[in-house]
Amino acid sequence: MSNLTVVRFNPKTVAVEIQANFNYVYEIDLEERCSNAEKLLDTLLQVEKKTWCTPEMFRDVIKCFRDTAWLLFGETLQGLICPWGKSQFVDWKKATRSGKRFPEPNIKVIEGRPESGFVSV
């Protein structure tokens, strides 16, 4: 990270803040702009195409999101936002999410071979 670039999570505003070589702080409101996988992807793509966003800064933004997910939820960012490819609604302020984390399995053990680990769906 550049000495003049700061990317941080602000717990008071529940936002990721990006401050680069200027006095302006670009704020990403997690509740408004990152409450599901689609919004998070849209936000990241918007940040990446900003003229002031360098590849190193973008990497730091991704790391900040990753670290914030772990800090608030004890989860990886991918595991929080879209486990098993299923988008979740995330309430960053309450540190909760809706939806089932894992799909309900429809698995039956093949007759006579439960110890083998073979399953049929």
Contacts in CASP RR format, 6 or more apart in sequence:
PFRMAT RR
TARGET T0000
AUTHOR 0000-0000-0000
METHOD contacts of the structure
MODEL  1
MSNLTVVRFNPKTVAVEIQANFNYVYEIDLEERCSNAEKLLDTLLQVEKK
TWCTPEMFRDVIKCFRDTAWLLFGETLQGLICPWGKSQFVDWKKATRSGK
RFPEPNIKVIEGRPESGFVSV
1 7 0 8 1.000
1 56 0 8 1.000
1 57 0 8 1.000
1 60 0 8 1.000
2 20 0 8 1.000
2 21 0 8 1.000
2 54 0 8 1.000
2 56 0 8 1.000
2 57 0 8 1.000
4 20 0 8 1.000
4 21 0 8 1.000
5 18 0 8 1.000
5 19 0 8 1.000
5 20 0 8 1.000
5 21 0 8 1.000
5 54 0 8 1.000
5 56 0 8 1.000
5 57 0 8 1.000
5 60 0 8 1.000
6 17 0 8 1.000
6 18 0 8 1.000
6 19 0 8 1.000
7 16 0 8 1.000
7 17 0 8 1.000
7 18 0 8 1.000
7 19 0 8 1.000
7 57 0 8 1.000
7 60 0 8 1.000
7 61 0 8 1.000
7 63 0 8 1.000
7 64 0 8 1.000
8 16 0 8 1.000
8 17 0 8 1.000
8 64 0 8 1.000
9 15 0 8 1.000
9 16 0 8 1.000
9 17 0 8 1.000
9 64 0 8 1.000
9 67 0 8 1.000
9 68 0 8 1.000
9 71 0 8 1.000
10 16 0 8 1.000
10 17 0 8 1.000
10 27 0 8 1.000
13 27 0 8 1.000
13 29 0 8 1.000
14 29 0 8 1.000
14 30 0 8 1.000
14 31 0 8 1.000
14 92 0 8 1.000
14 93 0 8 1.000
15 27 0 8 1.000
15 28 0 8 1.000
15 29 0 8 1.000
15 30 0 8 1.000
16 27 0 8 1.000
16 28 0 8 1.000
16 30 0 8 1.000
16 61 0 8 1.000
16 64 0 8 1.000
16 65 0 8 1.000
16 68 0 8 1.000
17 25 0 8 1.000
17 26 0 8 1.000
17 27 0 8 1.000
17 28 0 8 1.000
18 25 0 8 1.000
18 26 0 8 1.000
18 27 0 8 1.000
18 28 0 8 1.000
18 47 0 8 1.000
18 53 0 8 1.000
18 57 0 8 1.000
18 61 0 8 1.000
19 25 0 8 1.000
19 26 0 8 1.000
20 26 0 8 1.000
20 52 0 8 1.000
20 53 0 8 1.000
20 57 0 8 1.000
21 52 0 8 1.000
22 52 0 8 1.000
26 47 0 8 1.000
26 50 0 8 1.000
28 34 0 8 1.000
28 43 0 8 1.000
28 47 0 8 1.000
30 68 0 8 1.000
30 90 0 8 1.000
30 92 0 8 1.000
31 91 0 8 1.000
31 92 0 8 1.000
31 93 0 8 1.000
33 39 0 8 1.000
33 40 0 8 1.000
33 42 0 8 1.000
33 43 0 8 1.000
34 40 0 8 1.000
34 43 0 8 1.000
34 65 0 8 1.000
34 90 0 8 1.000
34 92 0 8 1.000
35 89 0 8 1.000
35 90 0 8 1.000
35 91 0 8 1.000
35 92 0 8 1.000
36 81 0 8 1.000
36 87 0 8 1.000
36 88 0 8 1.000
36 89 0 8 1.000
36 90 0 8 1.000
37 81 0 8 1.000
37 82 0 8 1.000
37 85 0 8 1.000
37 87 0 8 1.000
37 88 0 8 1.000
38 87 0 8 1.000
40 65 0 8 1.000
40 81 0 8 1.000
44 61 0 8 1.000
44 62 0 8 1.000
44 65 0 8 1.000
47 53 0 8 1.000
47 58 0 8 1.000
47 61 0 8 1.000
48 58 0 8 1.000
53 61 0 8 1.000
65 77 0 8 1.000
66 76 0 8 1.000
66 77 0 8 1.000
69 75 0 8 1.000
69 76 0 8 1.000
69 77 0 8 1.000
69 79 0 8 1.000
69 80 0 8 1.000
69 81 0 8 1.000
70 76 0 8 1.000
70 77 0 8 1.000
72 92 0 8 1.000
72 95 0 8 1.000
73 80 0 8 1.000
73 95 0 8 1.000
73 97 0 8 1.000
80 88 0 8 1.000
80 90 0 8 1.000
80 97 0 8 1.000
81 87 0 8 1.000
81 88 0 8 1.000
81 90 0 8 1.000
82 88 0 8 1.000
83 101 0 8 1.000
83 102 0 8 1.000
84 101 0 8 1.000
84 102 0 8 1.000
84 103 0 8 1.000
86 99 0 8 1.000
86 100 0 8 1.000
86 103 0 8 1.000
88 97 0 8 1.000
88 98 0 8 1.000
88 99 0 8 1.000
88 101 0 8 1.000
89 97 0 8 1.000
89 98 0 8 1.000
89 99 0 8 1.000
90 96 0 8 1.000
90 97 0 8 1.000
91 97 0 8 1.000
91 98 0 8 1.000
106 121 0 8 1.000
107 119 0 8 1.000
107 120 0 8 1.000
107 121 0 8 1.000
108 119 0 8 1.000
108 120 0 8 1.000
108 121 0 8 1.000
109 117 0 8 1.000
109 118 0 8 1.000
109 119 0 8 1.000
110 116 0 8 1.000
110 118 0 8 1.000
110 119 0 8 1.000
110 120 0 8 1.000
END
